[in-house]
Amino acid sequence: MSKNRYAHKPETYTEPDDDNPSSNLHFSDILQARVTRRQTVIGGLSATTAALFGSLSLSACGGSSDNAPPATTPATPTTPPPAAKPALNFTAVGHSLDDIVKVPAGYSIGVLYALGDPQHFGDASWAGGGSETAESYERRAGDHHDGMRFFGLADDGTYAASRSDRGLLCLNHENITQVYLHPAGPTTVAGVRPAAEVDKEVNCHGVSVLELKRTTGNALQYVRGSALNRRLTAASRFAIEGPAAGTARMKTLYSTDGSATRGTVNNCANGYTPWGTYLTCEENWAGYFKRATTDGARTDTASLDRYGVKTGQAGNYGWSTPTGDLYRRWDTSATAAADGAGDYRNVANTFGWIVEIDPFDPAAMPVKRTALGRFGHEGCQPATPVEGQPLVFYMGDDSRNEYVYKFVSKAPWSAADKGLAAGAKYLNEGTLFVAKFNADGSGNWIALDKSNPALASFASNADILIDTRLAADAVGATKMDRPEWTAVHPVNGEVYLTLTNGTTAVRPQGATDAANPRPGNVNGHIVRWREANSRADATQFQWDVYLFGSPSAEAPGYNLSALTDNNDFSSPDGLWFDSRGVLWIETDDGAYTSTTNCMLLAATPGQVGDGGTITAGGGTQTFKGANPGEQNLRRFLVGPKECELTGIAMTPDNKTLIVNIQHPGEGGTISKLTSHWPESQTNAGSTARPRSATIFITKDDGGVIGV
């Protein structure tokens, strides 16, 4: 997710960052202690850690305390043999500041679905000047294409996991480049936004469901007019299920019983379920809400502040300013003498969830699953499902000094379950855990439920889930540097997490340490872990740092992974494993943009513990994975000007790669455009407005991508 890298965005646009006032240890503190104790995990674990790594999967998924003894006598663990690596087979793409997408020789790209493209017949094609009506965006591509998933589509309209020539693409529309949506940019009159402009911006958020088919070779096009095409926007109706549903804190004037809400917003990363539904993640939602300066005398003030819904904030884009209930809902101020059912004081509590969508049933209402916790959700990646074992989903909370979570279902997995009924079975009951990284290279998953004595002050599990961040504070979870996308290795089950970057305010020179030996950590890094006994539902894990982002020209004390011109990167964000074990890394960068636009890299990683200790500049010691070298990490794609690379999917046969180009030219204005992509891809003289778009990439010889 872009963090306001350019100054054109309106003053009311806010994305809360670092709202964690707790005294919990930061990941860097843990690593420093770990280095001091000289404990490493190369080739195995220390004796202390080994004692922890026995049969430590959860014996029950609803109430196990993190400190409960294991069900069986711990066994001494062994490091699993390395997974076979596919060999990367393409020429690395160089740095680029051009206004086009660049891919390796022997590959071609096509634009699949761009801002304003109509899903159905009857709506005109995008005109290029912001003339499209707000109402038409209920059937057009929204803006800021982000996380996505390809689902194979059988001829009978059901999920066909292995089909590649026909499928459904579920695609997030995270945000907007407001200036380009309207003929002359956004307007405000006497502090009030025009309702028609607000409606267009609201409808440009949310999710697209789109039928795709192959045309010539492995190229894709969307099926205009498909009955399965639909948009879900920031005004659509969503059901609320799970422990928080129907509680007093979920009641609003719109849904007085707390069972529904309007809208999903700031949908960034994504996930999916084994039964073929899509999980979209509500990330930086807090800034969209207005809250009056006089709204401080409330019983839930600590919760609002912790999530970044601060008194006096105007709300992104002024959506609350037109007259009417549709706009009033963006004002979370307490205005009525009621339990919340008479106003929208609780509306922010209906955002910040994982949302499940059945792409194969257009009539099915999507569901916000409250058992998975409420925070700035960045991804919801499942561990490989095992028949008879609980399902596990991994999630980051994208803000500095926030935490890493996983959800473990109460019900054991059965492949016979389908559709949203399966979602209710597996995603409405279970236990949410938060990660604590220990100094000896081990880690603990701490249960966030009433069985944990540290959470005795919370009235119920529903309150714990509504105030997940406060609960994680209370149990001493480890603060991280913007935890973003998670990815699960399909062969060995290890989990990777991007930590996009830090700031000098969070990490000045005096706060450098083993995990973050560079002031500010502006280029970010990727951490990974292996669950005990390779059980995703284990309560303990082993971890190391996989990669440190850095410009190649930096000294070895900073360029800790020995990156070269062909594989250096900054601010890792999107992260995804394909079925072969190739890890795809996308960047959202503001620290290296004088050298190159944002990029996509392909990697074939090893495993936890394959590296060693190193000494960074200034003498700080750290521990990390083996240097990848260009044979195991190289740049596959560079995007156009001022874009973010985000969202990635692939057809099951690995022959068509799908990628999103988000907010090209986001620093421009109507009078001074800074990008003309996607039109500039084929017309260097284009003067068109830029727009976010989904592209597909194929190999010219018809082969598989990347290897």
ABEGO torsion letter per residue (X at the ends): XBBGABAABBAABBBBBGABABABBBAAAAAAAAAAAGBBABGEBBAAAAAABBBABBABAAABBAABBBABBBBBBBBBBBBBBBBBBBBBBBBBABABBBBBBGBBBBBABBBGBBABBGBBBBAGAGABBAAAAAABBBBGBBBBBBBBBBAAGBBBAABAABBBBBBBBABBBAAAABAAEBBBBGGBBBAAAAAAAAAABEBBBBBBBBBBEABBBBBBGBAABBBBBAABBBBBBEAABGBAAABBAABAAGABBBEBBGBBBBBBBAAGBBBBBBBBAAAABBBBAAAABBAAAAAAAAAGBBBGBAEBGGAAABBEAAAAAABABBABBBAGAABAAAAAAABGBBBBBBAABAABBBBBBAAAEBBBBBEBBBBBBBBGBBBBBBBBBBBBGBBBBBBBBABBBBAABBEAAAAAAAAABEBBBBBBBBAAGBBBBBBBBAABAAAAABABAAAAAABAAAAAAAAGBBBBBGBBBBBBBAAAGBBBBBBABBBAAABBAAABBAABABBGGAAEBBBBBBBBGGBAABABBBBBBABBBBBAABBAAABAAGBBAAABBBGBBBBBBBAAGBBBBBBBBAAAAAABBBBBBBBBBBBBGABBBBBBBGGBBBBBBBBAEAAABBBABBBBBGBBBBEBBBBAAGABBBBBBBGBGAABBAABBABAOAAAAABAABABBBBBBBBBBBBAAGBBBGX
